[in-house]
């Protein structure tokens, strides 16, 4: 659905990273972890295209200013990287946005009681927080969060408040272990036992590494992909990625917005042919 939203809060949670809460109609509460929204600063022609953001959180709070006495909200987590996100960072309480939501396919939560292992980096942690909030109701959840520096590791305290066991790695060692988060994940999996399910969202090199780990250890794994999008609904074909059977002779492309953004890792081709 398309709706106009009002900014409730827009807070810088780490240098260059912001968490925005906005009003939303009650129907948005039907959104699933892993789905996303397309955002445009209300009335803006430049930039023309909406920007995609994973849903970080949603809910409602008591207020005397609505007919039902509660206001529904959704939250996004974003990094300032260009003109569109810089415009978002300049917004304040009461400013307006145009939203398309919810879009795409979300995560399959899997069997209750099975250990759930989340792997994310940067703003890839956004959909994983919404996912963790649902998973902790029925399963043990562990988060492996990575970044270049401590400033790129976001909202760890919020995950811990959910009861999520967290592991952190940074390239420069300023927070947690020094090195790649996938190295910490590999050590954990080598010492563990029992059924597990992987969920990942972050930069493509990290996802490729997680896909190799999942394949080597035969662990079910779902990936939420990040991509530039124009429409968010599969019409423009601007966010395609190669499917597992893709080759020059037999093209096989999947739209991140419509077929994803969440995929079983076995649906996609991770190595260049």
Long-range contacts (C-beta under 8 A, 24 or more apart in sequence): 1-25, 1-27, 1-28, 1-100, 1-101, 2-98, 2-99, 2-100, 3-98, 3-99, 3-101, 4-42, 4-96, 4-97, 4-98, 4-99, 5-74, 5-96, 5-97, 5-98, 5-99, 6-94, 6-95, 6-96, 6-97, 7-91, 7-92, 7-93, 7-94, 7-95, 7-96, 7-97, 8-73, 8-93, 9-93, 10-88, 10-89, 10-91, 10-92, 10-93, 12-89, 13-77, 13-154, 13-155, 14-151, 14-152, 14-153, 14-154, 15-151, 16-79, 16-80, 16-151, 17-77, 17-78, 17-79, 17-80, 17-122, 17-123, 17-151, 17-152, 17-154, 18-77, 18-78, 18-79, 18-80, 18-88, 18-89, 19-56, 19-75, 19-76, 19-77, 19-155, 20-75, 20-76, 20-78, 20-88, 20-91, 21-73, 21-74, 21-75, 22-73, 22-74, 22-75, 22-76, 22-97, 22-99, 23-71, 23-72, 23-73, 24-58, 24-72, 24-73, 24-74, 24-99, 24-101, 25-72, 26-60, 26-68, 26-72, 28-58, 28-72, 28-74, 28-101, 28-102, 29-58, 29-59, 29-60, 29-72, 30-102, 31-55, 31-58, 31-74, 31-101, 31-102, 31-106, 32-102, 32-106, 32-107, 33-106, 33-107, 33-109, 33-127, 33-130, 33-131, 33-133, 33-134, 34-104, 34-105, 34-106, 34-107, 34-127, 34-130, 34-131, 34-222, 34-224, 34-261, 34-262, 35-101, 35-102, 35-103, 35-104, 35-105, 35-106, 36-101, 36-102, 36-103, 36-104, 36-127, 36-232, 36-257, 36-261, 37-74, 37-76, 37-99, 37-100, 37-101, 37-102, 37-103, 38-99, 38-100, 38-101, 38-103, 38-229, 38-232, 39-76, 39-88, 39-97, 39-98, 39-99, 40-97, 40-98, 40-99, 41-84, 41-87, 41-88, 41-91, 41-97, 41-98, 42-95, 42-96, 42-97, 42-98, 43-96, 44-87, 46-83, 47-83, 47-84, 47-87, 49-84, 49-229, 49-230, 50-98, 50-100, 50-229, 50-232, 51-78, 51-84, 51-85, 51-88, 52-103, 52-227, 52-229, 52-232, 52-257, 53-77, 53-78, 53-123, 53-126, 54-123, 54-126, 54-127, 54-130, 54-201, 54-224, 54-261, 55-101, 55-102, 55-126, 55-127, 55-130, 56-126, 56-127, 56-129, 56-130, 57-129, 57-130, 57-133, 58-130, 74-101, 76-126, 77-123, 77-125, 77-126, 77-129, 77-154, 77-155, 78-123, 78-126, 79-122, 79-123, 100-232, 100-233, 103-232, 103-233, 103-257, 104-232, 104-256, 104-257, 104-258, 104-260, 104-261, 104-262, 105-259, 105-260, 105-261, 105-262, 106-262, 107-131, 107-199, 107-222, 107-224, 107-262, 108-222, 108-262, 109-134, 109-135, 109-138, 110-197, 110-220, 111-195, 112-138, 112-139, 113-138, 113-139, 114-139, 114-195, 114-196, 114-197, 115-139, 115-140, 115-142, 115-192, 115-194, 115-195, 115-196, 115-197, 116-140, 116-141, 116-142, 116-196, 116-197, 116-199, 117-141, 117-142, 117-144, 117-185, 117-188, 117-189, 117-196, 117-197, 117-198, 117-199, 118-142, 118-143, 118-144, 118-164, 118-198, 118-199, 118-200, 119-143, 119-144, 119-146, 119-181, 119-182, 119-185, 119-198, 119-199, 119-200, 119-201, 119-202, 119-206, 119-210, 120-144, 120-145, 120-146, 120-200, 120-201, 120-202, 121-145, 121-146, 121-147, 121-152, 121-181, 121-202, 121-203, 121-206, 122-147, 122-152, 122-154, 122-202, 122-203, 123-154, 123-226, 124-200, 124-201, 124-202, 124-203, 124-206, 124-224, 124-226, 125-154, 125-155, 125-159, 125-201, 125-202, 126-201, 127-201, 127-224, 128-199, 128-201, 128-224, 129-155, 129-158, 129-159, 131-199, 132-159, 132-162, 132-164, 133-162, 136-162, 136-163, 136-164, 140-165, 141-165, 142-166, 142-167, 142-188, 143-167, 144-168, 144-169, 144-181, 144-182, 144-184, 144-185, 144-188, 145-169, 145-176, 145-181, 146-170, 146-180, 146-181, 146-182, 146-184, 146-202, 146-206, 147-171, 147-175, 148-172, 149-174, 149-175, 150-174, 150-175, 180-206, 180-209, 181-206, 182-206, 182-209, 182-210, 182-213, 185-210, 185-213, 186-213, 189-213, 189-217, 189-219, 196-220, 197-221, 197-222, 198-222, 199-224, 200-224, 201-225, 201-226, 202-226, 207-270, 208-270, 208-271, 210-265, 211-265, 211-268, 211-270, 212-270, 214-265, 215-265, 220-264, 221-264, 221-265, 222-262, 222-263, 222-264, 222-265, 223-262, 223-263, 223-264, 223-265, 223-268, 224-260, 224-261, 224-262, 225-256, 225-260, 225-261, 225-262, 225-263, 226-261, 227-256, 227-257, 227-261, 229-256, 229-257, 231-257, 232-257, 233-257, 233-258, 234-258, 234-259, 241-268, 242-268, 242-269, 243-267, 243-268, 243-269, 244-268, 244-269, 245-269, 246-273, 247-273
